[in-house]
């Protein structure tokens, strides 16, 4: 996306060598520490802020990674080498949460192979889905194939994708959880028109996780889904924080509001991710990228303080 490349380039010198102040208490800031700010186009090293999973008290880094599109690639070095670097930077920054699905064409195969190649499988907090299947046997077969593709014997989170065949697939997910092959179960969707239905299901099923879209221009989740998740102790993953890249076109040639710089954001990508994380119900955000420099940029959003209400308002005004 043109505007993102432009902002990454123009902010590289401005952010090089800068550091963040010492961390604040995790319970107040939603994190355990702050990483030094590396130059914008270099790998980020350090510790990301983390947040609690309400059902267990486990902590996960607030910046995760999606795989739709970005890991749906062929086997050439030109396609795989950037992804190797994407993963290297991701884990070097302290990130672990990777979200994928068996219906993202070859994403699980590619991710599984690259994690195994770099001896990272055991470090990854893997989230996948029961997707596009009907019936218990089909769900079980798909999950076993997912384990094969990811080259693992268990995953952290198994989600019923877009609420498909919900009753049966939730039962499958819970059966696998009882077997120890899955630690958490969840439900997902990706559009605002589904949020009322998702909220009803979360209220009835009380899963460990839900995943939904939320961004500076798509704030419908604030009405019911996010408050309900917080009340029920359901962890929340956020997808589409960049509106599939459309947000970068909306801010093309616009300067980042000074209020966002005060929050530690040095790019629009960081600002958009910090916006998603600024809601107290959100556990982590999962932007997808196959570009190492964008990965480094995304990861910086996981350090530093949350946006204040005034900083949120400044960002909304700048974009909308």
N, C-alpha and C positions, 0 to 999 in steps of 0.2 A: 504494500500500500504506500503510495507515494508520500503522503504526509508523514507517516511514521518514519520512513527512511530519512526524510528531511530533518525531522526533529532529532532523531538519533545522531545524525551527523553534526547538526549545529550545536547540540548540547555536549558533545564529547569533551571539548576542551574546558567548557565551563564546569563540568562536574569532576574532571580528573583531580585526584588528590584530595578531594573533600572527605570529611569523616562525619559520622554522626555521634551525638553525645551518648553517654552511658545509658544502659537500659533502665526502664521503669518497671515497676512490679507487674508481673505477668497477669495477675487477676484484674488489674486496672487497665493495662495496655493491650491485653490480648496476645502477649508474646513473652518470650523468655529472654530475649536479648536483641541487640542491634548489631548488624554486620557493618564493617567499614564500607563506605561507598567507593567502589572501584571505578576506574574510568568507564564511561558509558559503553564502549565497545569491547570491553575486556570481560573475562570470566569473573563472576562474583564469588567471593569466598567468605565463609563465616556462618553465622547461625541466623536462621529466619525466626521471626516471631511465630509462636505456636498458639493454638487454641484447644480447649477441651472438647472431647466427644462426651456429651452429657451422660450417655448410657453406661460408660465405663470409667471416665476420668482420664483416659488415654489422651495424650496431646499429639496433634499433627501440625506440620508447618502450614502456614496460611496460604502460601503459593504452591499450587499443584500444577499438573500439566494434563491437558487433553490430548487426544491422538487422532480425532476425526480430521481427515484431510492431510494433516502433517505427516502422519506415519503410514499413509496409504500410498506407498511408493514401490518402485521396482528394485532390482538387485544390483544395479550399477553402483560403482564407487561414487559417482557424481551425486547419486541420490542418497546413499547410505552414510557417506563420510560426514556431511553436515549434521545428520541425526546422531552420530556418535558424539560429536562435539556438544550438541544440545543436551544429551544425557550427562556428559562429563560435567558441564557447567551446572546443571540442575542438581546433581548430587553433591558437587563441591560446595554449593551454597547452603547445604543442609536440607534441601527439598527431598521429599520421598513419595508424595502422593501422585499416582499416575492413573488417570481414568481412561478406559477404553471400552470396546464392545466387540462381540463377534461379528456384528453386521457392519463394522467399519472396514469392509473388504479385507485387506491383508494386514491391518494395523496390529492385531494381536501377534501375528507371525513375526512381523518386523520387530516389534517391541520385545517379544520373547527372545529372539535371536540376539539382538543387540545387548540386552541386559545380561544374558548368559555369557556372551563374548567378553564383556567387561567385568564379569564376576559381580554384578550388581543386583541380581535377582533377589537375593536375600535381604538387600537393603530397601527394596522398593515396597511401598505401601500400595498394593495393587487393587484397583476398583474396576470391576467389569459389570456385565449386564446379562440378563436373560432377555433376548431381543428377537422379536419376530417369530416366536414359536408358540404353538398351542398344544396343551396337554402335558402331563407330568413326564412321560417318557421322552418327549422331544426336549423338554427343558433340561432333564438330567443328561441327555446325550449331548446337548449343546454345551453344557457346563464342562463335561469331561473333555470335550474337544477344545474348549477354551484353556483348560489346564495344560493340555498337550501343546497348544500353540504358544502359550506363555512360558512353557518349560518350568512349571512349578506344580506343587501338589496342593496348594491352597491359595486363597486370595483374602485380602482384608475385608472387602466390601462387594456384595453381590446385589445388584439393583434390578428391579423390574422396569425395563426400558419403556418409557412413554405409556406406562400403565397397561401394556398389552397382556391379555389373558391374565388379568391381575390376580384373581383369587387363586387360580392354580399355580401360577408362577411364584406368588408369595409363599405358598405352601412348600414349593420346591426349595426356595431360598432358605426357608426356616428349617427344612429337613437337612439341608447341607450344613447349615449352621450347627445343628445338633450333632452332626457327624464330625465337626471340627474342621471342615474344609473351607468354611466361611466364618469370619468373625462378626461381621455386621451385615444386616439386610437393609435395603432401601428401595425407594421408588423415584422415578425421574419423569420430568417433562421439560420442554424447551420453549414454550410459547405462553404468552399471558392469557390467552383464551382458555387454557386448560387449568389455570391456577385455582379456580373454585372447586373443580372436580378433585384436583390434587389435594387441596385442603381438606375436603370431606374424607378422602381416603386416609390421609395422615391422621386425622382425628379418630377414624375407626380402627386403623391398623397399628398405629403407634410404632412405626419402623424406627430403626436406629438412625437412619439418614433419609433425607430427601435431597433431590437435585433439581434446580429450577433456574430459569433465566432471570437475570437482574442486571440492570445497567443504569447509567445516568439518565438515559432517555426512556427506559422501560422499567418503571418503578411500581408496577401493579402488585408485585409480591409484598410490598410494604403494607398493603391493606389488610390481608388476612393470613397468607401463607407464612410469612416470616414471624409475625407475632405468635401465631399458633405453634410453630416449631419451637419457639423459645419457651412458651408456656408448658409444652409437653416434654421438653428435654430431647428434642430431635435435632441431630446435627444437620447442617446445611452446606451443600456444595453449590457453587454458582457457576453456571455456564453462560456463554454469550455476553460476557462483560464488555466486549468490543463490538457487539451487534454484528458479528461476522465480518468485522473490518470496516463497516460503514461509518463508525464514529470518527475514524481518522480522516475521512473525506469531509466530514462536517466541520472539522477544526483546521482544515488545510489553511496554512498561512496565518493562523491565529496564534498569538503568544499565549503561553501558559499563564493563567492568572497568578499574580504574585502570592496570593494566599496559599496556593498549592505548593509553591516553592518552600514556603514556611513550614509545610508539613513534610518536607523531605522529598517531594516528587520533583524530578528533573525532566520528565517527559510526559506527553499525553497518555501513553500506555500506562505508566505508573499511576497517573492521576485516576484513570478509569478503573484500574484494579483496586486502588485505595478506596475509591468510592464504594465498590461492591463490598469491600471488607469493613467499611465504616458502620454497617448495620450490625448491631450487637448479636443478632441471631446467626450471622454467617460464620461458618467454621473455616472454609477455605474456598478459593476461587481457582478455576482450572483452565487457564488460557492455553490454547494449542498453538504451537509454532514449530516449524522445521528449520528455523534460522538461528544460528548460535547467538548473533548479536541481539536479536529480539528476545531470546531466552534470558540473556544477561539483563536486559532492560526490564523485562517482566519481574525477574527475581528481586530487583531492588524495591519493588512495591511491598515486599514482605518484611521490610525493616522500618523502624521508626514509628512515630505515633500514629494513631488513627486520625482521620479527618474530624475536625470539629463540625458542629452544625453550620457555622458560618462558612467554613471551607467547602462543605458540601453544597451550600447554596451558591457560592461563587462558581463552582464548577458547573452546576446546572445552568446558571445564567450564561456562562461562557459558551456552552454547547447548544442549548435550546434557544 
